[in-house]
Amino acid sequence: MTKTQIQMPDYLYREAKRIAEQYEMSMAEVVRRGLERVIPSYPDRADAKGEWTLPTLDLGLRLDPFEDPDWREKASADLEEVRR
């Protein structure tokens, strides 16, 4: 096991200390458990292959609503109709 020092804002320290006391754990255990919960949210970027591309989303539409270069004007006109 590795021993380390960390710095944290006072409010975070107070909350971690409260959890440790209420649940009868050490501060180290609170930090370990917190890290175990956070780590899966940050996958290793070294595993990423190639450049990132925006994922495509299939909405099941027969036509692409943005294919028409004037889609903004048409959407605004439709909105004006709805407001009447």
N, CA, C and O atoms as a GROMACS GRO file, in nm:
protein
  336
    1MET      N    1   0.084  -0.117   0.000
    1MET     CA    2   0.000   0.000   0.000
    1MET      C    3   0.089   0.124   0.000
    1MET      O    4   0.195   0.124   0.062
    2THR      N    5   0.046   0.228  -0.070
    2THR     CA    6   0.122   0.351  -0.080
    2THR      C    7   0.066   0.454   0.016
    2THR      O    8  -0.056   0.466   0.031
    3LYS      N    9   0.153   0.528   0.080
    3LYS     CA   10   0.114   0.635   0.170
    3LYS      C   11   0.134   0.767   0.096
    3LYS      O   12   0.236   0.786   0.029
    4THR      N   13   0.035   0.858   0.107
    4THR     CA   14   0.045   0.985   0.037
    4THR      C   15  -0.022   1.095   0.117
    4THR      O   16  -0.095   1.067   0.212
    5GLN      N   17   0.002   1.217   0.079
    5GLN     CA   18  -0.065   1.332   0.139
    5GLN      C   19  -0.147   1.400   0.031
    5GLN      O   20  -0.108   1.403  -0.086
    6ILE      N   21  -0.262   1.453   0.070
    6ILE     CA   22  -0.346   1.526  -0.025
    6ILE      C   23  -0.390   1.658   0.037
    6ILE      O   24  -0.393   1.672   0.159
    7GLN      N   25  -0.423   1.752  -0.048
    7GLN     CA   26  -0.480   1.878  -0.004
    7GLN      C   27  -0.622   1.884  -0.055
    7GLN      O   28  -0.650   1.842  -0.167
    8MET      N   29  -0.712   1.936   0.027
    8MET     CA   30  -0.852   1.948  -0.013
    8MET      C   31  -0.912   2.070   0.055
    8MET      O   32  -0.864   2.114   0.159
    9PRO      N   33  -1.017   2.124  -0.004
    9PRO     CA   34  -1.084   2.239   0.058
    9PRO      C   35  -1.141   2.200   0.195
    9PRO      O   36  -1.173   2.083   0.220
   10ASP      N   37  -1.153   2.298   0.282
   10ASP     CA   38  -1.200   2.272   0.419
   10ASP      C   39  -1.336   2.203   0.422
   10ASP      O   40  -1.356   2.110   0.500
   11TYR      N   41  -1.428   2.247   0.337
   11TYR     CA   42  -1.563   2.188   0.340
   11TYR      C   43  -1.557   2.039   0.304
   11TYR      O   44  -1.631   1.958   0.360
   12LEU      N   45  -1.469   2.004   0.211
   12LEU     CA   46  -1.457   1.865   0.171
   12LEU      C   47  -1.397   1.782   0.284
   12LEU      O   48  -1.439   1.669   0.309
   13TYR      N   49  -1.299   1.839   0.351
   13TYR     CA   50  -1.239   1.771   0.466
   13TYR      C   51  -1.343   1.748   0.575
   13TYR      O   52  -1.351   1.640   0.632
   14ARG      N   53  -1.424   1.851   0.605
   14ARG     CA   54  -1.526   1.839   0.709
   14ARG      C   55  -1.626   1.729   0.676
   14ARG      O   56  -1.664   1.650   0.762
   15GLU      N   57  -1.669   1.724   0.551
   15GLU     CA   58  -1.766   1.621   0.511
   15GLU      C   59  -1.705   1.482   0.516
   15GLU      O   60  -1.769   1.387   0.560
   16ALA      N   61  -1.581   1.469   0.471
   16ALA     CA   62  -1.514   1.339   0.476
   16ALA      C   63  -1.494   1.296   0.620
   16ALA      O   64  -1.512   1.178   0.653
   17LYS      N   65  -1.458   1.389   0.707
   17LYS     CA   66  -1.439   1.360   0.849
   17LYS      C   67  -1.572   1.316   0.912
   17LYS      O   68  -1.576   1.224   0.993
   18ARG      N   69  -1.681   1.385   0.874
   18ARG     CA   70  -1.814   1.350   0.925
   18ARG      C   71  -1.851   1.207   0.885
   18ARG      O   72  -1.898   1.129   0.967
   19ILE      N   73  -1.829   1.174   0.759
   19ILE     CA   74  -1.860   1.040   0.710
   19ILE      C   75  -1.777   0.936   0.785
   19ILE      O   76  -1.829   0.833   0.827
   20ALA      N   77  -1.649   0.964   0.803
   20ALA     CA   78  -1.561   0.871   0.873
   20ALA      C   79  -1.610   0.846   1.016
   20ALA      O   80  -1.612   0.733   1.063
   21GLU      N   81  -1.650   0.952   1.083
   21GLU     CA   82  -1.697   0.937   1.221
   21GLU      C   83  -1.831   0.864   1.227
   21GLU      O   84  -1.849   0.772   1.306
   22GLN      N   85  -1.925   0.906   1.142
   22GLN     CA   86  -2.059   0.847   1.148
   22GLN      C   87  -2.060   0.700   1.107
   22GLN      O   88  -2.141   0.622   1.158
   23TYR      N   89  -1.973   0.664   1.016
   23TYR     CA   90  -1.972   0.526   0.966
   23TYR      C   91  -1.855   0.444   1.022
   23TYR      O   92  -1.826   0.334   0.976
   24GLU      N   93  -1.789   0.501   1.123
   24GLU     CA   94  -1.680   0.434   1.192
   24GLU      C   95  -1.573   0.379   1.096
   24GLU      O   96  -1.538   0.262   1.098
   25MET      N   97  -1.525   0.471   1.013
   25MET     CA   98  -1.417   0.440   0.920
   25MET      C   99  -1.304   0.538   0.942
   25MET      O  100  -1.321   0.642   1.005
   26SER      N  101  -1.189   0.504   0.890
   26SER     CA  102  -1.079   0.600   0.891
   26SER      C  103  -1.097   0.695   0.772
   26SER      O  104  -1.170   0.666   0.678
   27MET      N  105  -1.029   0.809   0.780
   27MET     CA  106  -1.031   0.903   0.667
   27MET      C  107  -0.973   0.835   0.543
   27MET      O  108  -1.022   0.857   0.432
   28ALA      N  109  -0.871   0.754   0.562
   28ALA     CA  110  -0.810   0.684   0.448
   28ALA      C  111  -0.912   0.594   0.380
   28ALA      O  112  -0.915   0.586   0.257
   29GLU      N  113  -0.996   0.528   0.458
   29GLU     CA  114  -1.098   0.440   0.400
   29GLU      C  115  -1.202   0.521   0.323
   29GLU      O  116  -1.246   0.479   0.216
   30VAL      N  117  -1.240   0.636   0.375
   30VAL     CA  118  -1.335   0.723   0.305
   30VAL      C  119  -1.277   0.766   0.170
   30VAL      O  120  -1.346   0.761   0.068
   31VAL      N  121  -1.151   0.806   0.169
   31VAL     CA  122  -1.085   0.849   0.045
   31VAL      C  123  -1.073   0.731  -0.051
   31VAL      O  124  -1.101   0.747  -0.170
   32ARG      N  125  -1.032   0.614  -0.002
   32ARG     CA  126  -1.021   0.496  -0.089
   32ARG      C  127  -1.155   0.463  -0.153
   32ARG      O  128  -1.163   0.439  -0.274
   33ARG      N  129  -1.261   0.463  -0.072
   33ARG     CA  130  -1.393   0.431  -0.126
   33ARG      C  131  -1.440   0.535  -0.228
   33ARG      O  132  -1.502   0.501  -0.329
   34GLY      N  133  -1.409   0.661  -0.200
   34GLY     CA  134  -1.444   0.766  -0.296
   34GLY      C  135  -1.372   0.748  -0.429
   34GLY      O  136  -1.433   0.762  -0.535
   35LEU      N  137  -1.244   0.717  -0.423
   35LEU     CA  138  -1.167   0.694  -0.545
   35LEU      C  139  -1.217   0.572  -0.621
   35LEU      O  140  -1.220   0.571  -0.744
   36GLU      N  141  -1.256   0.468  -0.548
   36GLU     CA  142  -1.310   0.349  -0.614
   36GLU      C  143  -1.437   0.380  -0.691
   36GLU      O  144  -1.465   0.317  -0.793
   37ARG      N  145  -1.514   0.478  -0.644
   37ARG     CA  146  -1.636   0.517  -0.714
   37ARG      C  147  -1.608   0.608  -0.833
   37ARG      O  148  -1.679   0.603  -0.934
   38VAL      N  149  -1.504   0.691  -0.822
   38VAL     CA  150  -1.474   0.790  -0.927
   38VAL      C  151  -1.397   0.729  -1.043
   38VAL      O  152  -1.424   0.763  -1.158
   39ILE      N  153  -1.304   0.642  -1.016
   39ILE     CA  154  -1.214   0.590  -1.119
   39ILE      C  155  -1.286   0.529  -1.240
   39ILE      O  156  -1.244   0.554  -1.352
   40PRO      N  157  -1.394   0.451  -1.222
   40PRO     CA  158  -1.462   0.397  -1.340
   40PRO      C  159  -1.522   0.504  -1.433
   40PRO      O  160  -1.549   0.477  -1.550
   41SER      N  161  -1.541   0.625  -1.382
   41SER     CA  162  -1.596   0.733  -1.464
   41SER      C  163  -1.494   0.795  -1.557
   41SER      O  164  -1.529   0.872  -1.646
   42TYR      N  165  -1.367   0.762  -1.538
   42TYR     CA  166  -1.260   0.819  -1.618
   42TYR      C  167  -1.179   0.707  -1.683
   42TYR      O  168  -1.075   0.668  -1.630
   43PRO      N  169  -1.226   0.654  -1.797
   43PRO     CA  170  -1.151   0.546  -1.862
   43PRO      C  171  -1.015   0.595  -1.908
   43PRO      O  172  -0.993   0.714  -1.931
   44ASP      N  173  -0.925   0.501  -1.922
   44ASP     CA  174  -0.788   0.531  -1.964
   44ASP      C  175  -0.788   0.584  -2.107
   44ASP      O  176  -0.833   0.516  -2.199
   45ARG      N  177  -0.739   0.704  -2.125
   45ARG     CA  178  -0.735   0.764  -2.259
   45ARG      C  179  -0.633   0.696  -2.349
   45ARG      O  180  -0.642   0.707  -2.472
   46ALA      N  181  -0.538   0.628  -2.292
   46ALA     CA  182  -0.438   0.559  -2.372
   46ALA      C  183  -0.502   0.446  -2.452
   46ALA      O  184  -0.447   0.403  -2.554
   47ASP      N  185  -0.619   0.398  -2.407
   47ASP     CA  186  -0.689   0.291  -2.479
   47ASP      C  187  -0.761   0.343  -2.604
   47ASP      O  188  -0.799   0.264  -2.690
   48ALA      N  189  -0.779   0.474  -2.613
   48ALA     CA  190  -0.850   0.531  -2.728
   48ALA      C  191  -0.767   0.511  -2.854
   48ALA      O  192  -0.646   0.535  -2.856
   49LYS      N  193  -0.833   0.467  -2.958
   49LYS     CA  194  -0.763   0.441  -3.084
   49LYS      C  195  -0.809   0.542  -3.189
   49LYS      O  196  -0.929   0.559  -3.212
   50GLY      N  197  -0.713   0.608  -3.251
   50GLY     CA  198  -0.744   0.702  -3.358
   50GLY      C  199  -0.808   0.829  -3.307
   50GLY      O  200  -0.812   0.856  -3.187
   51GLU      N  201  -0.856   0.908  -3.401
   51GLU     CA  202  -0.920   1.034  -3.367
   51GLU      C  203  -1.063   1.011  -3.324
   51GLU      O  204  -1.130   0.919  -3.370
   52TRP      N  205  -1.109   1.096  -3.233
   52TRP     CA  206  -1.247   1.090  -3.188
   52TRP      C  207  -1.337   1.151  -3.295
   52TRP      O  208  -1.303   1.254  -3.353
   53THR      N  209  -1.449   1.089  -3.320
   53THR     CA  210  -1.547   1.146  -3.412
   53THR      C  211  -1.681   1.153  -3.342
   53THR      O  212  -1.711   1.073  -3.253
   54LEU      N  213  -1.760   1.248  -3.383
   54LEU     CA  214  -1.892   1.266  -3.326
   54LEU      C  215  -1.977   1.144  -3.359
   54LEU      O  216  -1.988   1.107  -3.476
   55PRO      N  217  -2.038   1.081  -3.258
   55PRO     CA  218  -2.120   0.964  -3.289
   55PRO      C  219  -2.244   1.005  -3.367
   55PRO      O  220  -2.296   1.116  -3.352
   56THR      N  221  -2.291   0.914  -3.452
   56THR     CA  222  -2.413   0.941  -3.528
   56THR      C  223  -2.532   0.890  -3.449
   56THR      O  224  -2.522   0.792  -3.375
   57LEU      N  225  -2.643   0.959  -3.465
   57LEU     CA  226  -2.764   0.924  -3.394
   57LEU      C  227  -2.873   0.897  -3.495
   57LEU      O  228  -2.908   0.984  -3.574
   58ASP      N  229  -2.926   0.777  -3.493
   58ASP     CA  230  -3.034   0.740  -3.584
   58ASP      C  231  -3.167   0.764  -3.515
   58ASP      O  232  -3.204   0.691  -3.424
   59LEU      N  233  -3.238   0.868  -3.560
   59LEU     CA  234  -3.368   0.902  -3.503
   59LEU      C  235  -3.482   0.834  -3.577
   59LEU      O  236  -3.599   0.853  -3.542
   60GLY      N  237  -3.449   0.757  -3.678
   60GLY     CA  238  -3.552   0.688  -3.755
   60GLY      C  239  -3.628   0.782  -3.849
   60GLY      O  240  -3.737   0.747  -3.894
   61LEU      N  241  -3.573   0.897  -3.879
   61LEU     CA  242  -3.639   0.992  -3.968
   61LEU      C  243  -3.616   0.952  -4.113
   61LEU      O  244  -3.508   0.907  -4.151
   62ARG      N  245  -3.721   0.970  -4.194
   62ARG     CA  246  -3.706   0.939  -4.337
   62ARG      C  247  -3.629   1.048  -4.410
   62ARG      O  248  -3.559   1.022  -4.508
   63LEU      N  249  -3.642   1.172  -4.361
   63LEU     CA  250  -3.573   1.286  -4.423
   63LEU      C  251  -3.485   1.354  -4.319
   63LEU      O  252  -3.518   1.356  -4.200
   64ASP      N  253  -3.376   1.410  -4.363
   64ASP     CA  254  -3.289   1.486  -4.275
   64ASP      C  255  -3.345   1.628  -4.267
   64ASP      O  256  -3.345   1.699  -4.368
   65PRO      N  257  -3.391   1.672  -4.150
   65PRO     CA  258  -3.451   1.806  -4.139
   65PRO      C  259  -3.351   1.918  -4.163
   65PRO      O  260  -3.392   2.032  -4.187
   66PHE      N  261  -3.223   1.890  -4.157
   66PHE     CA  262  -3.122   1.993  -4.175
   66PHE      C  263  -3.059   1.990  -4.315
   66PHE      O  264  -2.964   2.063  -4.343
   67GLU      N  265  -3.112   1.906  -4.399
   67GLU     CA  266  -3.059   1.895  -4.535
   67GLU      C  267  -3.088   2.023  -4.614
   67GLU      O  268  -3.006   2.066  -4.696
   68ASP      N  269  -3.202   2.083  -4.590
   68ASP     CA  270  -3.240   2.207  -4.657
   68ASP      C  271  -3.159   2.322  -4.599
   68ASP      O  272  -3.163   2.344  -4.478
   69PRO      N  273  -3.084   2.396  -4.683
   69PRO     CA  274  -3.002   2.506  -4.630
   69PRO      C  275  -3.085   2.618  -4.565
   69PRO      O  276  -3.031   2.697  -4.488
   70ASP      N  277  -3.215   2.625  -4.595
   70ASP     CA  278  -3.302   2.729  -4.538
   70ASP      C  279  -3.380   2.678  -4.417
   70ASP      O  280  -3.486   2.733  -4.385
   71TRP      N  281  -3.332   2.575  -4.349
   71TRP     CA  282  -3.408   2.515  -4.239
   71TRP      C  283  -3.432   2.612  -4.124
   71TRP      O  284  -3.534   2.604  -4.056
   72ARG      N  285  -3.338   2.705  -4.103
   72ARG     CA  286  -3.356   2.802  -3.993
   72ARG      C  287  -3.474   2.894  -4.020
   72ARG      O  288  -3.556   2.919  -3.931
   73GLU      N  289  -3.482   2.945  -4.141
   73GLU     CA  290  -3.592   3.036  -4.176
   73GLU      C  291  -3.726   2.964  -4.167
   73GLU      O  292  -3.824   3.020  -4.119
   74LYS      N  293  -3.731   2.841  -4.214
   74LYS     CA  294  -3.855   2.764  -4.211
   74LYS      C  295  -3.897   2.734  -4.068
   74LYS      O  296  -4.015   2.738  -4.034
   75ALA      N  297  -3.799   2.703  -3.983
   75ALA     CA  298  -3.830   2.676  -3.842
   75ALA      C  299  -3.883   2.802  -3.775
   75ALA      O  300  -3.976   2.795  -3.695
   76SER      N  301  -3.825   2.918  -3.808
   76SER     CA  302  -3.872   3.044  -3.751
   76SER      C  303  -4.013   3.076  -3.800
   76SER      O  304  -4.096   3.124  -3.724
   77ALA      N  305  -4.040   3.049  -3.926
   77ALA     CA  306  -4.174   3.074  -3.981
   77ALA      C  307  -4.275   2.984  -3.913
   77ALA      O  308  -4.385   3.029  -3.881
   78ASP      N  309  -4.241   2.859  -3.891
   78ASP     CA  310  -4.331   2.767  -3.822
   78ASP      C  311  -4.358   2.814  -3.679
   78ASP      O  312  -4.469   2.799  -3.629
   79LEU      N  313  -4.257   2.869  -3.614
   79LEU     CA  314  -4.272   2.918  -3.479
   79LEU      C  315  -4.366   3.037  -3.475
   79LEU      O  316  -4.448   3.050  -3.384
   80GLU      N  317  -4.355   3.125  -3.574
   80GLU     CA  318  -4.445   3.241  -3.582
   80GLU      C  319  -4.588   3.196  -3.598
   80GLU      O  320  -4.680   3.256  -3.541
   81GLU      N  321  -4.610   3.091  -3.676
   81GLU     CA  322  -4.744   3.037  -3.696
   81GLU      C  323  -4.801   2.984  -3.566
   81GLU      O  324  -4.919   3.003  -3.537
   82VAL      N  325  -4.720   2.918  -3.489
   82VAL     CA  326  -4.764   2.859  -3.361
   82VAL      C  327  -4.800   2.969  -3.262
   82VAL      O  328  -4.893   2.953  -3.182
   83ARG      N  329  -4.728   3.080  -3.266
   83ARG     CA  330  -4.754   3.192  -3.172
   83ARG      C  331  -4.885   3.262  -3.201
   83ARG      O  332  -4.940   3.328  -3.112
   84ARG      N  333  -4.939   3.251  -3.322
   84ARG     CA  334  -5.064   3.321  -3.358
   84ARG      C  335  -5.183   3.256  -3.300
   84ARG      O  336  -5.295   3.302  -3.321
   0.00000   0.00000   0.00000
